[in-house]
Amino acid sequence: MSSSTSTAPPRPSFLNDAGVRAFFYQAAVFVAVTGLLYYLISNTITNMSQRNMSAGFDFLDVSAGFNIAFTLIPYREGDSYLRVFQVGIANTLLVAVIGIVFATIIGLIVGLARLSTNWLIGTLARWYIEVLRNTPLLLQIIAWYFGVFNLLPRPRESIDWGGLFFLNNRGFYMPGPVPQEGFGWTLAALLVAVLGAVLIVMWSNRRRRATGRIFPGGTVATALIILLPLAVFYGSGAPLAWDWPTLRGFNFVGGVSVPPAFCALVVALSIYTSCFIAEIVRAGIQSVAHGQTEAARALGVKPSRTMRFIILPQAMRVIIPPLISQYLNLTKNSSLAIAIGFPDLVSVWMNTSLNQSGRAIPIVAMTMAFYCVVSLAVSGLLNLYNRRMQLTER
Amino acid sequence: MKLGLTLLAAAAAMVTVSTAAYAQATLQQVRTRGSLNCQVGLPTPGFYALAANGTWSGLDVDMCRAVAAAIFDDPNRVQYQSVTSAVRFTSLANGESDMLSRTTTWTAVRDTQLGLEFAGVNFYDGQGFLVPRASNITSARQLDGATVCVLTGTTTELNLADYFRSHNMTFRAVTNENVNVLVETYLGGGCDAYTNDKSGLASRRAAFPNPNDHVILPETISKEPLGPVVRHGDQNWGDIVRWVLYGMIEAEEMGVTQANLAEMQRSTNPGIRRLLGTEGNIGQGMGLPADFMVRVIRHIGNYGEAYERHVGANTPIGIPRANSLNALWTNGGLMYAMPFR
């Protein structure tokens, strides 16, 4: 571009200047949006005070007074609404995390099965995906709840696995660990083992890049994580007692238990999401040119190594972005729990608490804030990971 | 860009219009609309039952019909909104319905903090438990450790927790906002007991395939005065609903029925004359015609008639009225209309 003024176009009149116009429109939109927001908020406040409806967050320390069927963190009937909010968050996050783990595992398996050259496996995987992906999730949740978990036998006729695990229409029961004195050493050993494993993997990767020699870092690291805490655990006299579920009165008492609604929700969410993940995995793997496999084979690289070091790293670039949105979808879809009464955030907070306390505006605002924070945090973290996995152009 | 501005302006205009409409008095809105928006619950036999042809009937539905009759002289000018417990108050407070007649308990917090106004009591109830007969449970005190099905967002849910807490017993709640889901869960054995107002239990049990396989435990663990609710802030509208209800109770006390209405209109009893608007004009203060109670009784009947038609001893629900709180005050009950004068 020349810097001489003679070739520059003549400056347009003030009204036709693109910069001035742009500024004007931006300012106009800003004023309109702010004005509308101000209007909506002040209008809400006026209407609420006119109708004698309480706004504000002062209700948070009021005793909630209702029972919650399943809580991850301790909760009693007399606890405050703030506690109910925390219970709801913990339950939602629990469902989301367990659902994501299961959905990823099932999705990976089905995605690979879908690519199988075995006709039976490939067809089965395709039917699994097509049927479950094309029916509404709400329907599936209700079907699992009423069609499976609610039809299980009653507590006295529970399905019994070795006297340790029980399944009935009130929930799934398993022994609960009760740490005794000295269990801290095992936890410390686990921490040391994890740190050691990370160091070993980093060292073996660096050595491979520098010398080309391969050290089974993954295997050694896994062995370390399992064996060291185990050795310490038994060395310190196995300081862990178990709380067994036993049939007393109406139902099993003791141990760890989850209600049928939780089981139905986790199963439905993971299976539904796994279909989408399977398709994402398939697309990712198919996006890597077959020549890559052939080249690896020509160089004599083992098939398992080809998948791990050549195909998957390239496929991950395609897989991660849509995978992020599936994880977010699963988290948000967990709010459908309300249909079967699992006490997640939407159920205990936006439904029960809102209705018992009548504070619609602060409660809806807090719920929205929670989902926003979770979604932005998950997508932020995974975007960071995605950026590291993308091709670095040199 | 221009389109964006136009949309914003349109949105702002819509917000203005909707708040302007809200500022009108409820009676005026109902007259302009030509029908009453009345909120009932999910179908519950006896109180708000839905027939196969889509018509609603029941004790609470009769409240809607009575108010519509008082305004339009036509009990059918009602738009019913069937809404779950969890959203009823928000839906009334934001103006989607004009009144709520769906076995709602009158409590201090609801009356004073939710922007609501209770217009009276049309059924005195109390919370109880329903259990399978085969369980051999005979008292609520035997329910320690039980799993209990309960509607979420109700006073029932709070009373349940209070009861178990005050008796040092534990329980597990199975909650849902949909009564049908809960009943299905109870019938499937998903909970040991189902708790609700006793009238609600009787109503549900009547619809079970084998009603006799289930028993209502003797304990009544709470006071549940149920009645119609309106929005706070429109006193005139509250007066209309309140005095239609009182009028129906007063009519029963005076012996005015659907059958003898014409004859009663010629009565010389001053109480009956004031009720039926042949003397004085009580409707005037509410913006209703003097004979508004004539319309109500012609179409609906008095309180006792509505009761016997929907929940009385001769219906499948079968809640006897004699010696109960729902008897007239002259018969030892709590049904007492403020004087019509």
Interface residues (C-beta under 8 A of the other chain):
Chain A: Y25 A28 V29 A32 V33 G35 L36 Y39 L40 N43 N47 M48 Q50 R51 N52 M53 S54 G65 F66 N67 I68 A69 E77 G78 F146 N150 L151 R154 N169 R170 R248 G249 F250 N251 V253 P259 P260 A261 I338 A339 I340 G341 P343 S347 N351 T352 L354 N355 Q356 S357 G358 A360
Chain B: M1 G4 L5 L8 A9 A11 A12 V15 T19 Y22 S85 A86 V87 F89 T90 A93 V109 R110 T112 Q113 L114 G115 D144 G145 A146 T147 T152 G153 T154 E157 L158 L160 A161 D162 F164 R165 F171 R172 A173 V174 T175 N176 E177 N178 V181 E184 T185 G188 G189 G190 C191 D192 R231 H232 G233
